Amino acid sequence: MSSFDFDTVPERRGTDSQKWQKYAGRDILPLWVADMDFKSAPAIIEALHRRVEHGIFGYARPVKSTVDAVVDAMAQRYGWTIDPSWIVWLPGLVVGLNVTAQAFAQPGEEVLTLAPVYPPFMSAPKNCARTSTTAPWVLQAGRWTIDWDALERAVTPRTKLFYLCNPHNPLARVWRREELVRLAEFCERHDLVLCSDEIHCDLILDPTLPHVPTALLSPEIAARTITLMAPSKTYNVPGLGTSLAIIPDAARRARFIRATAGVVAEVTCLGFTACEAAYRDSEPWRQGLLHTLRGNRDYLLNAIARELPGVRVEAPVEATYLLWMNVSALGFENPIARFEQHGVGLSDGAMFGAAKGSHVRLNFGCPRATLEEAIRRMKRALA
């Protein structure tokens, strides 16, 4: 069992929390945006206290120990040896998606991804006059799989870039090595740059499934891969704006950096401090978090099956703290509004590319008591 506190419900109402401000003044539990209702790891909080005590907050560059913490974590967790020169620091992972679209596609060219998917995968290309194209996931024998024929049909001569979510948000799915190899071959055959968002890689709930960094498949794949990482989801520090791109190929890295010039802000001194403490000193906390999230997942799957007829979780929840639920059988024209009326705030599946009214996403990165209350309220919404 964990010696860390994952049971106390912190008071976030009346704070700067986007998650809680959304429903300010209304009795709605916010289970939408991917930000957890757990205090961050004690090692991170202590490191930030020490840094604040220093009292000077000038422009920052990472010190060697910060870079080493990232390099060591990748080696220890995934057997991935990265050169410090490959790292490009960013103030957010979504920034990385947008910069990648600008760096590796021209206006009017296409960025391909699999939908449903995290909404910025589809909005980032559009932000810079590129085109977002999608191929659908298919459900086969209770597992989300790629429709390879549809993926091939989705490629055109204008397709320059493929966005991969590894592990996948919102489908909570861990990629198997053979699938990644096939996807990488697909990108090589069509000469696509492969952008791999691996922000949830430290949140794998199924202990039998290893995370395979896409760039680790082969040197050839690494040369066309932009890997996006961050401590933000795992250690609950998204408000500190610290992410990184890992780009082994020097020419691609130069193009990426050129696309950041003058528009991408630098990471802050507190962001670097938190990042180092997360990767170097917070592994016991992460293991406690994983234990808690596994328990939350199992509680929800049982409660939904027992108490929410018509709500279906269609595939195993292998990673992340995000639950993708099919609510189409409920027949609600607007399921989000219906659940909000009964005090639960979820994410609308349509934002992720699902059919309107078919799916919702629930964030279970919160104390169990919050989830128990949410189930009671959702039950009333179904009554």
C-alpha positions as CSV (number, residue, x, y, z in Angstrom):
1,M,0.0,0.0,0.0
2,S,1.0,3.6,-0.6
3,S,2.4,5.8,2.2
4,F,1.3,8.8,0.2
5,D,-2.1,10.5,0.6
6,F,-4.4,9.8,-2.4
7,D,-7.6,9.9,-0.3
8,T,-7.9,13.6,0.8
9,V,-10.1,15.6,-1.5
10,P,-8.2,18.9,-1.8
11,E,-10.2,22.2,-1.9
12,R,-9.8,23.5,-5.4
13,R,-12.9,25.6,-5.6
14,G,-12.1,29.3,-5.6
15,T,-8.5,28.7,-6.8
16,D,-6.9,29.2,-10.2
17,S,-7.9,25.7,-11.3
18,Q,-9.4,25.6,-14.8
19,K,-10.9,22.3,-14.0
20,W,-12.9,23.6,-11.1
21,Q,-13.6,27.2,-12.4
22,K,-15.6,25.7,-15.2
23,Y,-18.5,25.0,-12.9
24,A,-17.9,27.8,-10.3
25,G,-21.0,28.4,-8.2
26,R,-22.6,25.1,-9.4
27,D,-22.6,21.7,-7.6
28,I,-21.0,19.8,-10.4
29,L,-18.0,17.4,-9.9
30,P,-15.5,18.3,-12.6
31,L,-14.3,15.0,-14.2
32,W,-13.4,16.5,-17.6
33,V,-9.9,18.0,-18.2
34,A,-6.9,15.7,-17.7
35,D,-5.6,17.2,-14.4
36,M,-5.7,15.2,-11.2
37,D,-7.2,16.1,-7.8
38,F,-4.1,14.8,-6.0
39,K,-1.3,16.9,-4.5
40,S,1.8,16.5,-6.5
41,A,4.7,14.3,-5.2
42,P,6.3,15.5,-1.9
43,A,9.7,15.5,-3.6
44,I,8.5,18.0,-6.2
45,I,6.8,20.3,-3.6
46,E,10.0,20.2,-1.5
47,A,12.2,21.1,-4.5
48,L,9.9,24.0,-5.4
49,H,10.1,25.3,-1.8
50,R,13.9,25.3,-2.0
51,R,13.8,27.0,-5.3
52,V,11.4,29.7,-4.1
53,E,13.6,30.3,-1.0
54,H,16.4,31.2,-3.4
55,G,14.3,34.2,-4.2
56,I,15.5,35.0,-7.8
57,F,13.4,34.0,-10.8
58,G,15.4,35.0,-13.8
59,Y,15.4,33.5,-17.3
60,A,16.2,29.9,-16.9
61,R,18.1,27.2,-18.8
62,P,18.2,23.6,-17.6
63,V,21.2,22.7,-15.5
64,K,23.0,19.3,-16.0
65,S,21.2,17.6,-13.2
66,T,17.8,18.4,-14.8
67,V,18.8,17.0,-18.2
68,D,20.4,13.9,-16.5
69,A,17.1,13.2,-14.6
70,V,15.3,13.0,-18.0
71,V,18.0,10.9,-19.7
72,D,18.2,8.6,-16.7
73,A,14.5,8.1,-16.5
74,M,14.3,7.1,-20.2
75,A,17.1,4.7,-19.8
76,Q,15.8,3.1,-16.5
77,R,12.2,2.8,-17.5
78,Y,12.3,2.1,-21.2
79,G,15.9,1.1,-22.0
80,W,16.0,4.2,-24.3
81,T,19.4,5.9,-24.5
82,I,18.9,9.5,-25.5
83,D,21.6,12.1,-26.2
84,P,21.1,15.3,-24.2
85,S,21.5,17.2,-27.5
86,W,18.3,15.6,-28.8
87,I,16.1,17.5,-26.2
88,V,14.2,20.6,-27.1
89,W,12.4,22.1,-24.1
90,L,8.9,23.4,-24.6
91,P,6.3,25.2,-22.4
92,G,3.7,22.5,-23.2
93,L,3.0,19.4,-25.2
94,V,0.3,21.0,-27.3
95,V,2.9,23.6,-28.3
96,G,5.0,20.7,-29.6
97,L,2.1,19.4,-31.7
98,N,1.6,22.8,-33.2
99,V,5.3,23.4,-33.8
100,T,5.6,20.0,-35.5
101,A,2.7,20.8,-37.9
102,Q,4.4,24.1,-38.8
103,A,7.9,22.6,-39.2
104,F,7.1,19.5,-41.3
105,A,4.0,20.4,-43.4
106,Q,3.4,23.4,-45.6
107,P,0.1,25.3,-45.8
108,G,-2.5,23.1,-47.5
109,E,-0.6,19.9,-46.7
110,E,-2.0,17.2,-44.5
111,V,-1.5,15.8,-41.1
112,L,-2.9,12.3,-40.5
113,T,-4.0,10.7,-37.3
114,L,-6.4,8.1,-35.9
115,A,-9.7,9.3,-34.4
116,P,-11.1,9.5,-31.8
117,V,-8.1,11.2,-30.4
118,Y,-7.0,14.0,-28.1
119,P,-8.5,17.2,-29.7
120,P,-5.3,19.2,-30.3
121,F,-4.2,16.4,-32.7
122,M,-6.9,17.7,-35.0
123,S,-6.8,21.4,-34.2
124,A,-3.0,21.9,-34.3
125,P,-2.7,21.5,-38.1
126,K,-5.7,23.8,-38.6
127,N,-4.2,26.5,-36.5
128,C,-1.5,27.0,-39.1
129,A,-3.5,26.4,-42.3
130,R,-2.6,22.8,-42.6
131,T,-5.2,20.1,-43.1
132,S,-6.2,17.5,-40.5
133,T,-7.2,14.1,-41.8
134,T,-8.3,11.1,-39.8
135,A,-8.6,7.4,-40.1
136,P,-11.1,5.6,-37.8
137,W,-10.4,3.1,-35.0
138,V,-12.4,-0.1,-35.2
139,L,-13.6,-2.2,-32.3
140,Q,-12.7,-5.9,-32.9
141,A,-13.3,-8.6,-30.2
142,G,-13.4,-6.0,-27.5
143,R,-10.2,-4.2,-28.5
144,W,-9.6,-1.0,-30.4
145,T,-7.6,-1.7,-33.5
146,I,-6.4,0.1,-36.5
147,D,-8.3,-0.2,-39.8
148,W,-5.2,-0.6,-41.9
149,D,-7.1,-0.4,-45.2
150,A,-8.8,2.9,-44.1
151,L,-5.4,4.2,-43.0
152,E,-3.9,3.5,-46.4
153,R,-6.9,5.2,-48.1
154,A,-6.5,8.3,-46.0
155,V,-3.0,9.0,-47.3
156,T,-2.6,11.4,-50.3
157,P,0.5,12.9,-51.9
158,R,-0.2,16.0,-49.7
159,T,0.2,13.9,-46.4
160,K,3.5,14.8,-44.7
161,L,3.0,13.9,-41.1
162,F,1.5,11.3,-38.9
163,Y,0.4,12.0,-35.3
164,L,0.5,9.0,-32.9
165,C,-0.8,9.0,-29.3
166,N,1.2,6.4,-27.4
167,P,-0.4,5.4,-25.0
168,H,-3.7,6.6,-26.4
169,N,-6.0,9.3,-25.1
170,P,-8.9,8.8,-24.9
171,L,-9.0,5.1,-25.6
172,A,-6.6,4.3,-22.7
173,R,-4.8,1.8,-24.9
174,V,-1.1,0.7,-24.9
175,W,0.4,0.0,-28.3
176,R,2.0,-3.4,-28.9
177,R,5.4,-3.5,-30.4
178,E,4.2,-5.3,-33.6
179,E,1.6,-2.6,-34.2
180,L,4.2,0.2,-33.7
181,V,6.5,-1.6,-36.2
182,R,3.7,-1.8,-38.7
183,L,2.8,1.9,-38.2
184,A,6.5,2.9,-38.5
185,E,6.7,0.9,-41.8
186,F,3.6,2.7,-43.0
187,C,5.3,6.1,-42.2
188,E,8.5,5.0,-44.0
189,R,6.6,3.8,-47.1
190,H,4.7,7.1,-47.4
191,D,7.7,9.2,-46.2
192,L,5.8,10.7,-43.3
193,V,7.4,12.4,-40.3
194,L,6.1,10.5,-37.2
195,C,5.1,12.6,-34.2
196,S,4.7,10.4,-31.2
197,D,2.9,12.0,-28.2
198,E,4.1,9.8,-25.2
199,I,2.8,12.1,-22.4
200,H,0.9,9.2,-20.7
201,C,3.8,6.6,-21.0
202,D,4.4,6.7,-17.2
203,L,0.8,5.9,-16.5
204,I,0.5,2.3,-17.7
205,L,-2.1,0.5,-15.5
206,D,-1.6,-3.0,-17.0
207,P,1.7,-4.2,-15.5
208,T,2.0,-6.9,-18.3
209,L,2.2,-4.2,-21.0
210,P,5.5,-2.3,-21.4
211,H,5.6,1.1,-22.9
212,V,7.6,1.0,-26.2
213,P,9.0,4.4,-27.2
214,T,8.3,4.7,-30.9
215,A,11.9,6.0,-31.6
216,L,13.3,2.9,-30.0
217,L,12.1,0.6,-32.8
218,S,15.1,1.2,-35.1
219,P,17.6,3.9,-36.0
220,E,15.7,4.5,-39.2
221,I,12.4,5.1,-37.3
222,A,14.2,7.3,-34.8
223,A,15.5,9.5,-37.6
224,R,11.9,10.4,-38.7
225,T,10.4,10.6,-35.2
226,I,9.6,13.6,-33.0
227,T,8.8,12.3,-29.5
228,L,6.8,14.6,-27.2
229,M,7.1,14.0,-23.4
230,A,6.3,15.8,-20.2
231,P,6.1,15.2,-16.5
232,S,2.8,17.1,-16.4
233,K,0.2,14.3,-16.5
234,T,2.0,11.7,-14.3
235,Y,3.1,14.1,-11.6
236,N,0.1,16.5,-11.8
237,V,2.2,19.6,-12.7
238,P,0.6,20.8,-16.0
239,G,0.3,24.3,-14.6
240,L,4.1,24.5,-14.5
241,G,4.4,24.4,-18.3
242,T,7.3,22.0,-18.8
243,S,7.5,19.6,-21.7
244,L,10.1,18.4,-24.2
245,A,10.6,17.1,-27.7
246,I,13.2,14.4,-28.2
247,I,14.5,14.6,-31.8
248,P,17.5,12.4,-32.7
249,D,17.9,13.6,-36.3
250,A,19.9,16.8,-36.4
251,A,18.3,18.2,-39.5
252,R,14.8,17.6,-38.3
253,R,15.7,19.1,-34.9
254,A,17.0,22.2,-36.6
255,R,13.7,22.6,-38.6
256,F,11.7,22.1,-35.4
257,I,13.7,24.7,-33.5
258,R,13.4,27.1,-36.4
259,A,9.6,26.8,-36.2
260,T,9.7,27.8,-32.5
261,A,11.7,31.0,-33.1
262,G,10.2,34.1,-31.6
263,V,6.8,32.5,-30.7
264,V,7.5,29.7,-28.2
265,A,8.1,30.8,-24.7
266,E,11.0,29.5,-22.6
267,V,10.4,27.0,-19.8
268,T,10.4,28.7,-16.4
269,C,12.8,28.1,-13.5
270,L,10.1,26.5,-11.4
271,G,9.2,24.2,-14.3
272,F,12.7,22.9,-14.6
273,T,12.9,22.4,-10.9
274,A,9.6,20.4,-10.8
275,C,10.7,18.3,-13.9
276,E,14.0,17.3,-12.3
277,A,12.3,16.3,-9.0
278,A,9.6,14.4,-10.8
279,Y,11.9,12.2,-12.9
280,R,14.7,11.8,-10.3
281,D,13.0,11.7,-6.9
282,S,9.3,10.8,-7.3
283,E,9.3,7.2,-8.3
284,P,7.8,5.9,-5.0
285,W,5.0,8.4,-5.4
286,R,4.4,7.4,-9.0
287,Q,4.1,3.7,-7.9
288,G,1.6,4.8,-5.2
289,L,-0.3,6.8,-7.8
290,L,-0.5,3.8,-10.1
291,H,-1.8,1.6,-7.3
292,T,-4.5,4.2,-6.6
293,L,-5.5,4.6,-10.3
294,R,-5.7,0.8,-10.8
295,G,-8.1,0.6,-7.8
296,N,-10.1,3.6,-9.2
297,R,-10.3,1.9,-12.6
298,D,-11.5,-1.4,-11.2
299,Y,-14.1,0.4,-8.9
300,L,-15.5,2.3,-11.9
301,L,-15.7,-0.7,-14.2
302,N,-17.6,-2.7,-11.5
303,A,-19.9,0.2,-10.6
304,I,-20.7,1.0,-14.2
305,A,-21.5,-2.6,-15.0
306,R,-23.7,-2.9,-11.8
307,E,-25.4,0.5,-11.6
308,L,-25.3,2.3,-14.9
309,P,-27.3,0.2,-17.4
310,G,-26.7,1.4,-21.0
311,V,-23.2,2.8,-20.3
312,R,-20.5,0.6,-21.8
313,V,-16.7,0.6,-21.5
314,E,-15.9,-1.2,-24.8
315,A,-12.3,-2.2,-24.3
316,P,-9.7,-2.7,-21.5
317,V,-8.4,0.4,-19.7
318,E,-4.7,-0.3,-20.1
319,A,-3.2,3.2,-19.4
320,T,-4.0,6.8,-18.3
321,Y,-6.6,7.9,-15.8
322,L,-9.2,8.5,-18.5
323,L,-12.2,6.4,-19.1
324,W,-13.9,6.3,-22.6
325,M,-17.5,5.4,-22.2
326,N,-20.1,4.6,-24.9
327,V,-23.4,6.2,-23.8
328,S,-25.3,5.9,-27.1
329,A,-27.7,3.3,-25.7
330,L,-29.0,5.9,-23.2
331,G,-30.6,7.8,-26.1
332,F,-29.8,11.3,-24.6
333,E,-29.6,13.9,-27.3
334,N,-26.9,15.7,-25.2
335,P,-25.4,13.4,-22.7
336,I,-23.0,16.0,-21.4
337,A,-25.8,18.4,-20.5
338,R,-27.8,15.5,-18.9
339,F,-24.9,14.5,-16.6
340,E,-24.2,18.2,-15.8
341,Q,-27.8,18.6,-14.7
342,H,-27.2,15.8,-12.2
343,G,-23.9,17.2,-11.0
344,V,-21.2,15.4,-13.0
345,G,-19.0,17.3,-15.6
346,L,-17.5,15.0,-18.3
347,S,-15.7,15.6,-21.6
348,D,-17.8,15.4,-24.8
349,G,-16.7,12.5,-27.1
350,A,-17.6,14.7,-30.1
351,M,-14.5,16.9,-29.4
352,F,-12.4,13.8,-29.8
353,G,-13.9,12.9,-33.2
354,A,-16.6,10.5,-32.0
355,A,-20.2,10.7,-33.3
356,K,-22.3,13.3,-31.5
357,G,-23.9,12.0,-28.3
358,S,-22.1,8.6,-28.6
359,H,-19.2,8.8,-26.1
360,V,-18.0,10.7,-23.0
361,R,-14.7,10.7,-21.3
362,L,-14.3,10.6,-17.5
363,N,-11.2,11.6,-15.5
364,F,-10.7,9.2,-12.6
365,G,-7.5,10.8,-11.3
366,C,-9.2,11.8,-8.0
367,P,-9.9,10.4,-4.6
368,R,-12.2,7.4,-4.5
369,A,-14.9,9.3,-2.5
370,T,-15.3,11.7,-5.5
371,L,-15.9,8.8,-7.9
372,E,-18.4,7.2,-5.5
373,E,-20.3,10.4,-5.4
374,A,-20.1,10.7,-9.2
375,I,-21.5,7.2,-9.7
376,R,-24.4,8.1,-7.4
377,R,-25.1,11.2,-9.4
378,M,-24.8,9.5,-12.8
379,K,-27.2,6.8,-11.5
380,R,-29.7,9.6,-10.9
381,A,-29.1,11.0,-14.3
382,L,-30.1,7.6,-15.8
383,A,-33.2,7.2,-13.6
